[in-house]
Amino acid sequence: MYIAPSSEFEALMPGFSWKFTVPAEVIDAYGHVNNVAYVQWMQDVAIRHTQSVGGDVVADEAGIIWVVKSHEVEYLRQTFEGEALRVETFIEDTERATSVRRYIFTRVEDEKVVARGRTQWVCLDKASGRPRIIPENVLKTYDQSIEAVKGNKA
């Protein structure tokens, strides 16, 4: 599903949105979502986005894998079991062997942003495990979704 990036950020590539309900198993001893759940959801939505544009298939064919170099999460509001959340993600920047992906978590009921995140991903050669410049055809996989969106708006 295409989403326009939040006005907070200007994305270079179209984003992806995933809506879900907070499950009981991510609630901590304080009765709200444990901070670790957000990192898991960041990874989950990145994978869903990549699969939605076929980036997983193209990366495999190109002989690359993606690994995380760093995660950053800014927690703005508590969230609780049963609440519907929407996480939006988009690739903010790419440079040689790295990609920066942003995330915005919003509580659906009141449209309040509850958290924001950033992940730096590194492209590795699958065979050697060494950093590798992101292949052009991998980047184009995401760019093609931009063209599809433009075509649907015409």
N, C-alpha and C positions, 0 to 999 in steps of 0.2 A: 504494500500500500504506500503510495507516494504521499509525503507530507511536505509542506513548505517549511523551511527552517524557521524557528522562533525568531522574533525580531531581536532577541538578545544576541543572536549569532548570525553571521553571514556564511553560508556553506558553499563550498565549491561544487559539491555533488548533491543530488537529491537525497532526501532522508527516508527513513522508514519508521513506522509507528507500530507499537505492540501494546495492546491493552490486556490486563489480567487482574485477577482478584488476589489480594494478599492472603496466602495460606497460613494456617495455624502453625506449621512447623518453622516459620521464620520469626516467630514472636519470641522475644527474649524475656529474661526474668523481670524486666521493668514494664512488661505489657505492651511494648511497641516493637516495630520491625527492627531486628538486629542489623547493625551496620554492614555486616558481611553479606547479607542478602542483596544489597544494592550492587556490590561487585559482581556477584553471580548473575544478576539480571542484566548488568552491562554486557557481560560476555554472551549471555543468551540472546539478547537483541542484536548484537553485532553478528552473531552466527546466522540468525534469522534473516537479517538484512542481506548478508552475503549470499545465502542460499536463494533468496528471492530474485536476485539478479544473475544467478548462475556463477557467481564469483568463486564458489568452492570448486566447481568442475574445472573452470579455466585455470585456477591456481594449481590444481592437481596436475592438469595437462602441462603446465609450465614448469612443474617440478619445484614448486615453492610451498612453504608453510608459513603461517603467521604465529608469532609468539608475542606475549606482552612484555614490554620493557617497564612500563609504569602505569599505575592507576591513580587518579585523584578523584575524591568525592567530597562535595560540599553538602552537608546535611542542613536543610533549612527548616523543616517541620517534621514532627513525628507522624508516623503512619501506623495503622492498626489492622488487625485481622479483619478480613471481610471487605476492606475498602478497595474500590476499583482504582487502579493506577494505570496511567499511560506513560510509556517511555518512548521518547523520540530520539533517534540517533542519526547522525550524518558524519561524513568524512569532512573534516575541516581543512586538512592540509595533507599533502604528501611531499616527501623530499627524499630523493634517492632510494634508500632502503627502509624508510619509516613512513608511517601513516598516523595521523592524529584524528581520533574519533571523539565526538562530543555526544553527551547524553543529557536529556532533560526529563525529569520525572515529575508528572503532574497528577494530583488527586483529581479524579474525574468529577466527583460530586460538586466541588467548589472551584475547580480550575486553578487551584493554588499550586505553584511549583514547590515541591517538597524536597527535591535534591537535584544537583547538577553534577555531572562527571566528565572526566576526560581520560582517555587511554591512549598511550603511545604504543603502537604495534610495530614490530620489526619483521621485515620480510627475510626469510632464510631459505637458502638452497636446501632442498629436502635431502639430497645425497650427502652433502658435506657438513650441513648444520651451520654454515657461515652466512653472514649477512650478504644479501644480494640486492642489486637495484631492482625495484619493482618493475616487472615486465610491462611493457606498454599495453599488451593485450589484456592484462589483468585490470589496469586502470580504465581501459576502454569499456570493460564490462560494466563498470559503474556509470561511465559517461553515456553509454547507450540508453540507460534509463532516463537520463536527462532528455535525450532526443525523443524518447517515447512520450514523455510528459509534455514536451513542447508540441508534439504532433497531436496529442489529445486535446490541447487547449485551442488549436487552430480552428 
